């Protein structure tokens, strides 16, 4: 009996990571992506140490680091630019307790993942029209009438997953009450550290992703029905975040001549009970979209991919054991994912406080916690030293 045949829908970080994990284990896999070519929509991305450990295991870490910036220190300031806390990862790195994180452009990450695959593994420009779950296989029909048959179907198609909605029922993303801008400018100030500023219902992050590039992100409280995205002009955007007085913010924002190319998205979660059904498994945002507050979206998808590949590999020559393999995937991943989602949600709720007194108390708590470096390092190690 042949190895388990896997078909993944979605050629983003999750789908490409899954393909890489399957290929290095000699497992057959095909990825269907609706975009006509590799689609690096986005700006920067935080590759935390746990994500980089996955890449070290699958052989792609060096290539990612070569095009990015090392993640050594995270600095947190208030809206006026007063230092609240410094998280220094270097003691954990030097002790070998966690892998060295990286700050990179999303396009670079996707390119490295794609280059790590054999030609033909990813089929671009393919739109799925129909999914049939049969007793012994999964059949997928495309808009062009092409039929793909597999033992396992993996939905790696993001927060608005077609696979999830078709197989598990429609799950609407849960809006968390705020939105986020993302764009890239020149690193004119030569910034070297991940730097964030906490305002009142707003935050700004300045993240070096190379010597010459600076990834900028914001968050801002916004009613779901609001159309005020502060993107009508560059001047309107700067005015909207006028409470932030630090020169580094001003220098980054001054480079904007327009808001063309700026991305603004809702901050949402996907919370659902089931990730697997018969011969179908969900992965990454399709299963459990997490808020971006602790930079773990890519990490969770990559960890999912590695664990799922391990479990499928263990049942590689016995497709009848696939249900047990998928069950083990969920058992191994759910506690980890739920913990990360909870932490990220808490950081977001704290960061989006808008009441002046609440913000003052928050800043005081962060400043006090920042003085306890040993405890901070212990918490970071618990989060980031995850091993597959």
N, C-alpha and C positions, 0 to 999 in steps of 0.2 A: 504494500500500500504506500502511495506517495506521501510526501510531506504536506502539511496543511497549507492550502493556498489561501493567501490573504489579499483582500482588496480594500484599499483605504480611500475614502472620499475626503478630499481636501489636501492641497499641496502647500499649506503654510508651515509654521514651525513644527506643529504636532505631527502632521502627515509626513514631512520630510524626515523628522527625527525617527519616527516609527520605521520608515523605509530603511534608514541607515542601520538601525538596531537589527532589523530582520536580515539585511544583506550580510552583515558581518557574521551572522550565525548560519548563513547558507539557507535561509528560508525564502521561498518564493513570495514576492509581493509586487503589487501594481498600485500606483497612486493615480487617481483621477482628479484633475484640477480644472475648474471651469474657466479660469483666466487663460488667455491665449499664450501667455508666456510667464516666466517667473515674475511675481508681482510684489515688489518690495514696498508696498504702501506703508507709510509710517515714518518715524524719525529715529530716535535713539531707543535703545533697549538695555535694561539692566540685567546682566548675566551674573547673578549671585553665585557664591561659591558652590552651592549644591548643583546648580545647572552646569557649572564648569567641571564638576566632578564627573557628571554624566558624559560630557564631551571628552574628558580625559580617558574614560573607559572605552569610548567608541572611536578614539583616534583623531578627533577633530579640534581639540582644544588649542593646539599650537596655531593652527590656521586662523581661528577666531581671534586669538590674542594678538596675532601679527597685525591685524587691521583695526584694533581697538585701543583702549586705554586701561591700565590696571586700576582696579577698584581697591584703593588702600584706605581711604578715610572718608567718612560722611560727616559734614558739618551742618548744624542746625542753628538758624538765627531767627530772631523775631522780625517783624515787618520793618523795623527801623535799622536793622543790621546789627543788633546786639547779639553776641554769641550766647547760645543756650547750651549746646552740648557738642562734643566731638566723639564720634564712634571710630576708633582706630582698630582696623582689622589686622594690622601687621603682627601683633603678638600671636594671634591664632595662625597666621600664615607661617611665621618663622618656626612655630612649634609643630607644624605639619598637621594641625588638627582639622583644618579645612583647606580646600583648594583656593587658589587666588582668583578672585572675581574679576570680571571684565566689563567695561562700559563700551558699547559698540553701536554702530549704525545698524538698523534692522536689515537694510539691504545687504550689508556685508555678511551678517549671520545667515540669511537665506541663501546667499551665494555659496557660502562654505558648506552648508547642509546639502545643497543641490549638487555641488561638485563632488560630494562624497558618495554619490550614487552611480550606478551603471547607466549607460545610455538606454533610454526606453522604459525605465522604471516609472517615470512620471509621464503621464499622458495629459498634455495641455489642451485647452479648448474643448473640454468634454463636459457636457451638461447632463446630469442624471434625470431621466424622465420617470422611471419606474423601478421599484425595489420589490422583489418577491422573495419571501422566506419559505423555502421548501424543506421537506424533511431531511434531505441529505446535502443541501447546498443553498447558496444565496445567488440569485440571478439579478443582475442590474442591467437595465436597458437605458441607453442614452437617447438624446434627441435625434441623433443621426441614425438610430435604429441598430446600433452596435450592441451586442450582448456580451457581458462579462459574467463569468461563473466563478465562484469561490467557495471555500469552506467557511471562511470568516470574513465578515464585513466590519470595518472599523470606521466609525464616524469621527473624523478629525477636521470637521468643517466649521468650527468656530461657534461663537455664541448664538448665531442664528442658524444652527445646524439643520440641514434638510434631512439628514439621516435620523437625528433625534426626533424631529417632529413627525416623520413618516412612520417610524418603527415604535416609538415610545409614547406618541401623542404630543400635541403641541404644548411646549413649555415657554411661556413668555419671560423674557429677562426681567429681573427685578431692578427698577431704577433706584439708585441710592441717594438721590437728592442733589447731586452735583455733577458737573461736567468738566472736561479737561481739554486744553489746547496742547498741541505738540508741534514743534518746528525746530529747525537747525540753523544756526548762524555761525559766523566765524568766532573762534576763540581768541578774541583780540587781547584779553587780559592774561592769557596764558594760564588759565585756571587748571588746577591739577586734581582737585577733589570734588566729589559729589557734594553739592551745596544746595540746601533748601531753606526757604524763608516762610515762616508761618504768619499769616495775617488774620483778619477777622472774616471767616467764611471763605477765605482764599489762601492759596499756597502757590509758591513758585519754586521750581527746581532748575538749577543750572548744572549740567552734567557734561564734563569733557568726554568725548567719544573718540578723539584723536588729538594730536598736537594742535591741529588747526580748526577743529570743529567742536561746537558746543551745542549739545542737545538741550532744548528749553521745554519744560512742561509747566502747566498751570493746572490748578483745580479751582472751581468757583461754585458756590451754592446757586442753584437755579431750579425754580419750579418746573415740573415736567412739561407743562404747557408753554413755558417761556420760549420766545424766539430771540431773546437778547443774548447773542453769543459774542458780542464785542468784536465782531469781525467785519464791520462795514468799512473800516479803514484802519491803517496803522495808528493814526492819532487816537482814534476811539479805543483801540486796544490798549495803548499806553495810558490813556485816561482811566480806563476801567480798573487798572492795577496801580493807580496813582498812590495808594497808601504805602507801597513798598519804596523805601527811600535809599536803599543801598546803591552805591555807584555801580556795582557789578550787574545788578538788575537793569539799571539805566543804560549801561553800555551795551548789554545784550539787546534790549528792546530798541535802542536807537538805530540799530542796523535794519530794522524793518522799514521797507519803503511801501509795502502793501501787505495784505494778509493772504495773498495768493500763495498757495502751497501749504498754508497752515491747516492743520487737521483739528477738528473739534468733535469730540464724541461724548456720549452719555457714559457715566460710570455705572456699570450694571453688574449683577451677579446672576448666575444660573444655579439654582438649588433644586436638586431633584433626588429622589430616592434610588431609582434604578439606573445603573450604568450598562448593564448587560441584559440581553434578551435573546434566547435561543442562540443563533450564530452571529449576533451583532454585539459589538462593544463600542462604547463612547470613550473619547480620550480628550484631555485638555479642556478648552473652553466649551466644547460641545457637551461635556459632562458636568463641568463645575467651574464656570467662568468666575474668576476671582478679581476683586478690585485691584487696581495697580499700586496700592499704597506702600507695599513692601517689595515691589519688583519681583513677583513670583509667578507671573503668568507663564512665561517661557519655561521656568524651572519646573512647574507642575506638569506641563505638557511633556517635557523631556523625561522626567521621572516616570510618568505614566507609560511612555513609549518603551523605556528600558524594562520596566516590570512586566508589561504585557508581552514583550518579546521573550523574556525569560520564561514566562509561563507557557507560551505557545511552543517554544523550543523544547520544553520538557515533555510536551505531548506531540512532538513533531511527526512521529510515525504512527500515531493512533488518533485519528480524527474523532473517534468516539469519546475520547477523553477531553475534548474541547470544552464542554460545559463546566467540567471541574476546573480546568485551567482558567477559564474566565471568572469563575467564582473566586479562585485564589487571587487573581488580579484585583478584584474589588476589595477583598479582605485585607490585602497588603496596602492598598492605596487609600482607602476611605478615611481612616483615622488621621493620616498625615495631611490629606487635603483639607479635611474639616478643621484641623488645627490651624493651618495656614490661612484659610478663609476667615476664621474667627479673628486671628491676629490682624490681618489686613483690614478687616471691617472696623476693628477697634481703633487702629491708627487713623483710618479715614474719618471716623466719627470725631475723634479728638482734634484732628487737623482742620476739620471744617467748622469748628465752633465759631460762633459769630458774636455772642454776648461779650462785651468788654471785660466783665469780671471773670467770666468763665475762661476767656483767653488768657487773662493775667494768671489765673490759677494753673492753667495748663502749662504755660511757659515756666512757671515756678517749679512745677513737678518735673518737667524735662530738665531744667537746670540742676535740680537736686539729684535726679537719677544719673545725670552725666558725671557727677562727682564720684560715683561708685563704679570705677572702672572694672574691678573684678567681677561684680555682679553682671555688668553689661556684657562682658566677654562670655560669661557662662550662658547668658540668654542667647547670644548670637551663635554660640557653638551648638546649643540644643536645636536651634532652627536650621543651621546651615551645614551641619556635619552629617546630614542624612546619607546613608549608604544604601545602594540598591541591593 
